[in-house]
Amino acid sequence: MIKGRKGVNNILRVLAVCGMGLGSALLLKMNIEEVLKDAGIEAKVEAADISIARGPNVDLIITSPGLAPRLGDVSAKIVTIHSFFDKNEMREKVLAALGIKD
């Protein structure tokens, strides 16, 4: 999943999900991109609303605790973020989900 790690060359695919797929998903997307870039992880991050979040083939879905149960059965790891502004929370939870120690 992570380019350059353990011989795996696929780019991490991440979906930032909010209720409507507009403002908060875009804010989450930009902050997650920054967190991953700072950690040296190459990723393709997209924003989406909850209604289409189950469709894309992604490695990681990042959303709020209130929306996570509505995702149902997905193959991606789900990370819940309480504050879409808190980059420390994002970094801690995303890296933990990827099995990377900070």
N, C-alpha and C positions, 0 to 999 in steps of 0.2 A: 503494500500500500504506500509506503513512503519511499520516494525516489532516493536512491543512493544508500539505502540501509539494507544490509544482509542480502545483497544481490537482487533485490526487488526493484524493478524500474518503473512500476506503474505510479501514476500521480494519484494522490489521495483525492477522493471525490467527496465533497461535503455539501450538505444542504442546510441552509439557515431557514427555519420555518416559523412563521407567525400566523395569526388568525386570518388576515386578509392578504398577506404577501406584499404589502406595500412598505410603509415607513419603517416599522420595527424590524422586519426581515432584512431590509437593506442596511440598516444600522448594524444589525447583528452580523451580516455578511462582511461588511467593511472591517469591523472589529476582529472577527475571526481570521480574516485574511492577514491582518496586521500581527495577530498573535502567532499564527503559523509561520509567517515570514520571519519574525523575530526568533523563532525556534529553529529556523533553517529547514522547514518542511515545505516542499513544493505541493501545492494543492489547487484544485479547481473548486471554487466555492460559488454556489448559486443560491439565490433567494427564491422562496416559494411560499404559497399559502397552504394551509392544512389540507385543503381538498385535493391537491395534487401531490402532496408529500409522499404518499405511499407508492407512487408510480416509478419515479426515477431509480435507476440502479446506482446507489451511492454507498460509500463506506461508513459515513458518519452523518447523523441527523442531529442538529443542534436546535433546541427549542426551549420554550418555557415549561415549568413543571405542570401548569394547567393544561397545556396542549399535548404533552407527551402521551397520556392515556388514549387520546383520540387517534393516534397513529396506528393503533392496532398491531397486527403481526407483520413486522418488517424485518428484513435480513440485516439492515444496517444497525450499528451501535447507536443508541440514543443518548445524548448528553443534554441534561437540563440545566439551564442557566437562569438564576433568579434575577440578575440585573444585566441587561444588555449593554450597560455602560461599564461594567466592572471587568476590565481586561485581566486582572489577577485571577478572578474566579474562572474566567474562560480558559486562561492558560493552564491553571491547575487541573480543571476537569477534562479539558481536551487532551492534554498530554497524558493524563492518567488513563483515559479511554484508549489511547494509542499504545499504552504500555511503556511510556517514556518517563523516566524519572527526571524531575526538574532540577 
